[in-house]
Amino acid sequence: MTAVPSIPLNNGRTIPQLGFGTYQVDPSETVEAVTRALEIGYRHIDTAQMYGNEKEVGEAVRASGLPRDDVYLTSKLNNGFHRPDDARRAFDGTLAALGVDQIDLFLIHWPLPTLYDGDYVSTWKVLEEFAADGRARSVGVSNFQVAHLERLAAECDVVPAVNQIEVHPYFTNETVRAYDREHGIATEAWSPIAQGAVLDDPAVTRIAERVGRTPAQVVLRWHVQRGDIVFPKSVTPSRMQENFAIFDVELSDDDVRALAALDKGEEGRTGPNPDVFDHVPR
C-alpha cells in the first residue's frame, strides 16, 4: 500500500498530507464511501458538523477494524455555535457523534467576521481549551484570512496548527498561504480541483498527457509538491483510487509554475469570500 507523506504541525504532531473529504457526501452514502476510502489506504478523514455525517464517519472508522490512532479525524465547528458555551456543547456533540474521546484536529469552520459582533477570538480561546485538556490533539481554523489570523496572533496564546482554505490553480490564494507558511501554520486546500473547472484547462491537459496521468491526478500532485494538505472528495471507487495514486509521479518545476500561473485572483474563487460569508444553518 502506498505510504502517504505526513506534514509536521507546529505543536509537534503530524498530519497525513492526503485525506478523504466528506463534504456533500450524503449521510446515507457516508459509511460506504469512508469504508471504501479506508480500504484504498486513506488514513485521514475530513468531516464537519455542518456536513451532517459525523456519526456515519465514526461508524465506518469503527467498522474498519483499524486502530483508532491509525485514522486521522478532522471535524469543524458549526457556524451557529460560535458563542463559547455553544462551542463547548457542539464539541461534545462531535466527540459523541464520532464515538471517540479525542479528535485529531478540530477547526473553526468560518471566521464569520460580520456576525457575533465580529468576535471569533472568544471562539478560538474555547478551542484552546480543547487542546489543553487533550480532547483535541490539534486545533486550527478554516477560511481565515490574514487579518483574522493576525488578530488571533495578537490576542490569543495558541497559533492554529492548520488553516483550511480554498486553493486550486484558478485561485492559488498565495497571500494566505504565504502567511501560513511564515507562521508555521499548515495549509489545507479545499476545492482542490475547483469543482472540476480546471480539469479541461489546456495547461493541465498538456501536462497530464506528457506524464501519463489524469488531469485530476496532475492537479492533486501539484498541491502535494507545493506542500499543502489535500482531501479530494468522490464517492466513485475508481475515482477515489485515482485520487490516491499521486505519489509515484513527479511534476517538474516548470509544470508547478505553469499551473500556478493559471491563477485568476478573486475571480477564480468557487466558494464564498470569508470576509463577507455569514451563513448560519437553520
N, C-alpha and C positions, 0 to 999 in steps of 0.2 A: 504494500500500500504506500502511496506517495506520502512523504512527510511534509506537512505544511510548516513553513517557517514561522517562528514566533517573533513578535515585536516587543522589545523591552519597554516597560512603563516606568514613569517617574517615581513610583513607590517601591521599586524593586521586583515587581511582579512582571509577568509577560502575558501576551495575548496572541492567539493564533491569527496570522495575517489574512487568512481566508476563512470566511464563515458562511453560514446559510441564513439568508434573510427570510422572514415570515410576514413581511408587510403585504397586506391584501391577500394573504392565504386564508381562505375561509376556515373557521374552526372545524367544520366537518371534514376538511381535507388535510388539516394540520398534522394529525397523528401519522397518517400515511406518508406525507411529504417529509416530515422530520425523521421518521423511521428510515426512509429511503436515503436521505442525506447522510445519516449516521452510518448506514451500510456502505455507502460510497467512500466514506472516510472523513467527512466533515466532522469537526470536533468543536465548532464554535457556532452556537445558535443565537440569533438576534431576534428578540420579540419586544413587545411593549404593551403597557396597559391598554393603550388606545387601539391596539390591533385586535383585542378580544380573543386571543388564542394562547394566552399564557398557560392555562390549565392543560390544553392539549399538547403543548410543547413539553410540559412536565411529564405527562403520561407517556409520550414517546421516548423520552430520555430514560425513564424508569424501566419501560418495557424492553429497552435495548440490551439491558444487562451490563452495560458499560459502567465501570466505577464512576461515582459522581465526580471525582476530581479529573476524570478524563474528558469531560464535556464542559466547555466554557459557556456559561449562560449570561446573556445580557438582557436587561429589560429597562424600561423608561417610564418616567412619571407622567401620568395623565395630566393634560393641561388644566383640568378642573380642580386639581389638588395641590396648588402651589402654596396655600397657606400652611404654616408649619405643622399644625395638628392634623390637617388633612393629608399632608405629605407622609406623616408618620403612619397614619391608618392605611393609606394607599400602599405604602411599602410592605406593611404587614400582610396586606392582601396579595401582593405579588409573591411573597415567600410562600403563602398558603396555596395560591393557585399553582405555582410551580412544584409544590411539595418538597421544598428544600428549607434548610435552616440558614443557608448562606448563599448569596448570589455572587457571581464573579465580578459583574460590572452593573452598576445602576446609574442611569443618566437622567438629568432634567431634559425632557423631550424638546421643549422650545423655551426660549427666554421670555416671550410674551411681554416685551417692554412697555406696551401700551395698556396692559392690564395690571391688576393688583397694585396699583399706584407705582408701577414700574419696579416693584420690589421682587427681584429674583435672588437677591442676596440672602434674605432670610431662608428662602427655599434651599439654597446651596448649603447654608450652615446646618440644615437638617440632614442633608446628605453627608456632611462631615461627621455627624453623629453616627450614621450607619457604618461609616468606615472605622470610626473609633471603637465601636462596640463589636466589630468584626463580622457583622451580618452582611456587609458588602465588602468584598475583598478589595474592590476599587470603585471609585465614584468618578463620574465625569459629566459632560454636558453634550447636548446635541443642538446644532443650528445656532451656536453662539457666534456672533460677530466679534471683531477685535474690540470694539468699545465695551461689549458685555464682558469679555474676558479680562479686560483691563480693570473694570470695576471689581470683579472678583479678586483680582490680584491686590487691589488697594484695600479691600475691606474684609478679606477672609484669610484663613490660615492655610488652607489646603489648595494646591494647584490641581485643577482637573487632570485626571490621568488620560482622558480621551476627549476629543471633540468630534462628534459625528456630524458631518456636513455634506451638502450636495457637492459632488466633484465628478466631472467627466470631461472628455476632450472639448466639448462645446461650452463648458463652464468650469474652468480649472480652479477658480476660487483661490488664486495664488496669494492674495493678501492675508486671508485667514490661515492658509496652510503655512505661510512663512512665519506668522506669529506663533502658531502651534509649535513649529519646529524650533524656533528660537527660545521657547519657554518650556521645552520638554514635554509638550502635550502631543500624544499620538493622534494622528488624523485618521478617521474612518470615513470612507467615501460611500454615501448613499446615492442611489440612482446612477450607478457606475457606468452604464451604457446609455444614459439619457433616455430611458424607457424605449430603447431600441433606435432612437433617432440617429445615432452616429454610425450605425452598422452599415449603411449604404454609402457612407461618405467615400469618395474615391481614394483619399489618403489612407483610409482604413483598409479598404478592399485591396489596394495595391500591396500593402504590407502583408495582408493575410495570404494573398496568392503567392508571394515570394517565400514566406516562411512555412507555407503549407498548413495553416491553421484557419479556423473560422474567424470572422471579424470580431465576434464576441470574445473569443479567446485572446485575440490581439489586444483589445481594449482592456480586458482584465489584467493581462500581463503588463500592460503599460502602467496601470495603477500599482501593481506589486513592485515593479522596478523603481518607481518613484517613492516607494517606502510607505504607501498608505495601506490601511486595512480595508478589505473589500468583502462584501457579503451579497453576492448576486442572488436573486430570487427567481425560482422556477419550480413548478410542480411537475414538470415533464421529466421523467427519469433520464432520458438521453441528454437533455439539456443540462440537467444537474451534473451528470457525469462529465459533459463537455466543459462546463464551468470549472470543474475541479482539476482538469488536466491542463494546467497552465505553468507547471513548474519544470517542464523539460524543454522549454523553448526560451530563447533569449532575443530580445529586440536590440537593435543597435542604438547607439546614442543618437544617431540621425533619425531613427524611427521614433524614439521617445520625443525628440524635439518637434518632429513633424506633426505628431498628434497633439502636442501641447499648443502648437501654432494654430490649431483649429478653434481656439478659444474665442467666443463671441461676447464675453463680458456678461453684463446683466441680461442681455437678450438671449443668452444661452440657457438661462435657468429653466428647469422643468417644473420646479416647485415654488412655493411662496418665498417671498423675501422675509427673513427673520426679523427685520426691523419693524415690520408692519403686521406680520401674521398674528391673528388674535382669535383663532378658532378654539372654542371650548365645547367639547361634545356634550350634548344634552341627553 
